[in-house]
Amino acid sequence: MSHAKLSIGIAGAGLLGRLIAWQLLRKGHRVMLFDRGPEHGTQAAAWTAAGMVAPLSEAVVSDRFIYDMGRYALRQWPQWVKQLPAHRRPLWQFNGSLVVAHPQDQSELTQFYRDLYHVTGDTQGYQWLTRPALHSLEPDLNDQFQHGLLLENEGHLDNRTLFTALGNALRELGGHCVFDCEVELESGLIHTPSGPRRFDQVIDCRGMGAKSGFPELRGVRGEILQVQTRDLTLNRPVRLMHPRYQLYVVPKPDHHFVIGATQIESEDRSPMSLQSSLELSSALYTLAPAFSEARIVEQSVNLRPALPDNNPGITREDRLLRVNGLFRHGYLLAPAVVDQVMAMIDEGADTEFAPHLLNLSRNALNDNSQSEQRAG
Ligand SMILES: Cc1cc2nc3c(=O)[nH]c(=O)nc-3n(C[C@H](O)[C@H](O)[C@H](O)COP(=O)(O)OP(=O)(O)OC[C@H]3O[C@@H](n4cnc5c(N)ncnc54)[C@H](O)[C@@H]3O)c2cc1C
């Protein structure tokens, strides 16, 4: 195990870059973090993202590996949030999420329930809701919904406030952040417009900006609408099942809601199409008619960085670690991936994801820490 304090250069101040920089600074390493975008992080996919930490929802469309790492995230995020400097808004909410379908699409919901059982092998962490139970949890949903599925073990983050909180933490710990600075990398070297800088270790966290190091990396386009209304409240993220797409609505502070659905195999970053905008808004209106007077405050597009198997990848070439491929699971996988990177730097672990390093256990979510998580 190495206890040497290293000088570490990180390229990319998106989700991974900020979290890894923070963890390294807390361990006493010297860190310099570069991003081609501005300080707020608006260029990162993680800025555009909805911030859901949804292992059950993702279990039905991903490897078991993703589900296990997601369960780890549910334990780790509340701990991390407690360690960040004080912030005005709750960063982490753990109220579960809801899945609903219109009566004509009820078979989609039933199939989702069966798929969940098939993947998880038990019925822990989710429950079928009758109409009264559903509407007492979320009174503002369209009253035509007859059933719902409550996924109790899911949470979500206020991702944009988290970015600011991480930025503050980096400064407090003496990290050196350089924004509006596009960089290129080599082992032990970061090339900046003002010349090369040498480090004991360089970490590539550039997401889609790292294509030269991960030639097989591809971008998967995602689009979100953000609306604001005081006419209704949602207490947790809600997913609407539909034969062609799944819409998700995530409540954010100040009566904002982030709505997304699309996952398009394209690296096109142009603005949202009229069709996407119409589909998202009309699905939103059918979810809760009170959305009709909501104001559209943002339409955003970004690319999810994905490797061919849609799983995360970490490679090491001497003094250069590359971390990428978080795809649609950045917030879900970040705790496992970041802890793996820390183990590689501090304990010399190899690049295999090693579940024992993460202390994953089947009953991890049934321990006493669960009640603490709800307060986070
Ligand atoms: C619409 C949408 C919704 C999503 N919703 C969720 C969700 O609910 N839950 C979830 O878990 N995940 C979600 N994701 C996925 C998540 O956002 C990504 O997995 C995550 O952001 C990847 O993190 P990253 O740090 O690798 O990349 P990013 O967050 O994209 O950060 C990369 C950073 O590198 C910088 N950079 C790039 N090139 C250079 C360069 N040459 N020099 C300097 N800096 C550079 C960029 O400016 C950026 O700040 C969503 C993504 C999208 C697009």
The ligand as an ORCA input file, in Angstrom:
! r2SCAN-3c Opt
* xyz 0 1
  C     -29.857     13.818    -20.807
  C     -29.022     12.992    -19.850
  C     -29.614     12.477    -18.685
  C     -28.845     11.704    -17.800
  N     -29.445     11.280    -16.641
  C     -28.729     10.512    -15.768
  C     -29.325     10.072    -14.555
  O     -30.480     10.422    -14.216
  N     -28.591      9.271    -13.736
  C     -27.317      8.884    -14.044
  O     -26.720      8.120    -13.262
  N     -26.716      9.320    -15.173
  C     -27.386     10.119    -16.044
  N     -26.786     10.573    -17.197
  C     -25.420     10.122    -17.507
  C     -24.320     10.947    -16.842
  O     -24.554     12.320    -17.059
  C     -22.950     10.545    -17.418
  O     -22.771      9.160    -17.265
  C     -21.825     11.267    -16.665
  O     -21.973     12.663    -16.792
  C     -20.428     10.874    -17.196
  O     -19.484     11.532    -16.367
  P     -18.044     11.965    -16.888
  O     -17.396     12.683    -15.756
  O     -17.362     10.790    -17.499
  O     -18.323     12.964    -18.132
  P     -18.908     14.451    -18.109
  O     -19.855     14.624    -16.982
  O     -19.414     14.706    -19.489
  O     -17.630     15.375    -17.860
  C     -16.583     15.464    -18.801
  C     -15.889     16.821    -18.630
  O     -14.695     16.824    -19.417
  C     -14.528     18.110    -20.006
  N     -13.651     17.971    -21.190
  C     -13.893     17.271    -22.320
  N     -12.825     17.356    -23.176
  C     -11.905     18.136    -22.544
  C     -10.610     18.587    -22.902
  N     -10.011     18.222    -24.056
  N      -9.938     19.379    -22.028
  C     -10.497     19.737    -20.843
  N     -11.733     19.327    -20.457
  C     -12.426     18.531    -21.279
  C     -15.959     18.528    -20.335
  O     -16.057     19.949    -20.485
  C     -16.735     17.993    -19.127
  O     -16.833     18.970    -18.102
  C     -27.489     11.393    -18.095
  C     -26.897     11.934    -19.234
  C     -27.645     12.726    -20.115
  C     -26.975     13.311    -21.318
*
